[in-house]
Each structure stands twice: as C-alpha cells, then as structure tokens.
Amino acid sequence: MTWIFENWDRFWEVTGVHLRLSVVPVLIGFVLSIPLGWLASRSATARAILFPLANILFTIPSIALIVITPVLIGVKILDEINVIVPLTIYTIALMVRSVADALSAVPGHVTAAANAMGFRPLRRFLTVDFPLALPVTIAGLRVATVSNISMVSVGALVGLGGYGQLFTEGYQTDNTAKVFAGLIGTVVLAVLADGLLLLLGRVLTPWARAGR
Amino acid sequence: MGGWLFDPAHWSGPTGIPVRLLEHLGYTLMTLLIAAVIAIPLGAFVGHTGKGGFVVVGLSNALRALPTTAVLILVVLWAGLGDFPVYVALVLLAIPPIMAGTYAGIRAVDPVTVDAARGVGMRESGVLLKVEIPNALPLIYGGFRGAALQVVATATIAAYTGAGGLGRLVFDGLALQEFGQMLAGAVLVALLAVLVDLGFAGLQRLTVSPGLRPVGTGGKT
C-alpha cells in the first residue's frame, strides 16, 4: 500500500490509462452488440452464426489476440488500439448473448400492446423492448466490464500501459510492493465499476423494484 | 501465414509443438482437478445448508476481478520460478466458476425432490451425494466447462515467467518478431480449448442421468 502513496503521480497516471483502455472497449462493444443482439433475438439464422462465432472468439487467449492484432490491422505493437480491438471483440462476444436473451425475454403481450397502440418498430424498440431488456443487459455489461478491467493488464506483457506495467516492472526489478499496488488498483477499479453499473441499473429500471 | 505451424521441424524435439501441447494440457487438467477438489465440496456444502450463500457469491466475484498476471508474478517473486506459481494463479482463476456452478446447481434442485429423499429416510449425506449432486450435475458441468475454457486460454500467460505450454510459441515468437510462431500458438490454444470442451461435453453425456437432459434438444446444453 505504501508504494501507492509514495508514487502517487505514477499511480494516477497508470490508473487513467487503465481506465481508458478498459472503458472504451466496453462502450464500443456495448453499442455494437445492441443491433447484433437484436438480430440474434429475431432470426434463428443470425443466432446460428453469431452464438458459435462468439464462443470461438472467446477461446482465443487475450495475449494472442493482442499480439496478432497489430499485424492484422497494420499498426505498431505499442499502439493502444492493440488492446482496444481485442477487448471490444470480447465485449461483443459476451454481450451479444446477453442482449439477445434479454430481448427474447420481453413478454409477447407487452410488445403486442405496444404494437396495438401504434408504436412504430424503432420507437417500440427504444421505449419498450430495450428498457425492459435493461436488467439482463446490465448484468452482462457488469461481467464484461469486470473481465475487461482484469484483462487490460495482459497488454503490459507486450509493453502497453495500465496497471499491468506495474506487474512487469515489479517482476523485472523484484519489487513485490509495486506488483501488489497494481493488483489492488485493478481489484478496486473492478469493484467500483461493478457497483456503479449496479446503481445505474437500479436508477434506470425503477419498475423492477416496484411492488416489493 | 501457416508456414511456421506446418513446418515439420517444429513438430519434433523437446521444444516441439507436441511437447508444448502436452504441457499445456497438463497444466489445464491438473489445475481443473485441484480447483474441483476445492470448489465442488465448498459449493455443495453452502448450497446444501443454505448458509453463507452471499459469501460464495461475493468471493466468486472478488476472485474474478483478480488479474491472473499479477498473481503469477507475485507467487514467482515469493516462491521462485517453476510450475507452482502457474498452478496457484490458474487454480484461483478456476475456482469461482466451478464454485458458483455447484452452488447454483444444488440450490436449483427441486425442494420437493429433496423433501422426498428425506421422507424415505435418507441421511443428510445421502441426500447430498445421491440426490442433490446428481441432479445438480448439468449446472456443475456448466461451471466446470466455463472454467476449463478460461484455464486453457490463460495458461498461455505461464510462459511469461518461463514456464512451458503453448504460450512459449506466443512469447518466443514475440521476442523473435516471428509472426508465424505467435499465430501458431494462438490457433493451437483456441483449437485445444475446443477439443477440451468437446471432451468434457462427452464426459457430461456419459455421467449425467438421461432423465436430466433437456427434452427435445438431443441433450445439447
């Protein structure tokens, strides 16, 4: 713990990088998984393609995806995009299923009522289907966020930033306190992000607690 | 791009692909065995007694946030290089899904069934071993197979501290700037993950009572 206070500036700097590298992929992945999940909830063909594909993408180890990405998209190995692209892929792989399951679970009589009231498809999706799917979607988002925060560290094994840098530097200089500082930072960040999303879910879906 | 992978020179010798595959498989199976021995009794006990459920859920989530790289490095710094740090890091990774699956599986057993077992005079140990666990097996396997996928993928990191396994291809390839070798490592790990999952799917079919298979889906979970 003392390492954190003695090296406050450095700790803040890696915290900022770590946060950026884990939050950006979650946001991009989340936005992209909504149309994909919608597609999977509507068409059995889309499901038969997307779900197995998501499973296979998930088995590729993050370190492997991080070292392969720069060659595939033609950037330098030390570019932050090499962490952002793989983590976005993992987020989508995880979220497509959550979004699809959540949308499929919206009761048929609710969508029928919305249709009968004259809601057009886009408005019905935005104001009826999607809000009702939020609890399950946010549950998936929490898993994706926590696992992303934990996985960003892997990027440091090839020299990228974030708490993982404290791991590799601590390893090379035999400095246990430095590794420990990074570990604490990761866990605290994950717990905070998880709690924030839990809170956000409660605020956004007040009806879920009504009548209890 | 597949040149490195299909070069016969890379398929023999003490650092050949078969040796790395076996090392990787060894880490995976040993880790899963240790994790199962720890996590299944814990999950089963908490699921059976209903006490401390929040501890299991909380502990699972906290362990999930633990970065495996940091655990590996810390144990190497404390205990020195070797396979021991690899097992500590991977077992900690594998425990949460197995424990959560076991706990959820036992809790999900129909209380009527459990009551009936008590009603016909079974002891508590019999209720747990002969009724609850067999009925919970599909969810236990679910957690176990999730853990297996994570362990296969993450065992790659072991090579960072000089251990074996397919991660050697990734890290050696990185050091030598040999893209073909890195790619070969990545492809082989993904392939091994699929094979290990198929293996456990087969084991699941053999050990789970046919009565528990979902109706009309041919037993696919």
Interface residues (C-beta under 8 A of the other chain):
Chain A: I56 F58 T59 I60 P61 S62 I63 A64 L65 V67 I68 V71 V146 S147 I149 S150 S153 V154 A156 L157 V158 Y163 G164 F167 T168 G170 Y171 D174 T176 V179 F180 G182 L183 T186 V187 A190 V191 D194
Chain B: N61 A62 R64 A65 L66 P67 T68 T69 A70 V71 I73 L74 V76 L77 W78 L149 V152 A153 T154 T156 I157 Y160 T161 G167 V170 F171 G173 L174 F179 M182 L183 G185 A186 V189 A190 A193 V194 D197
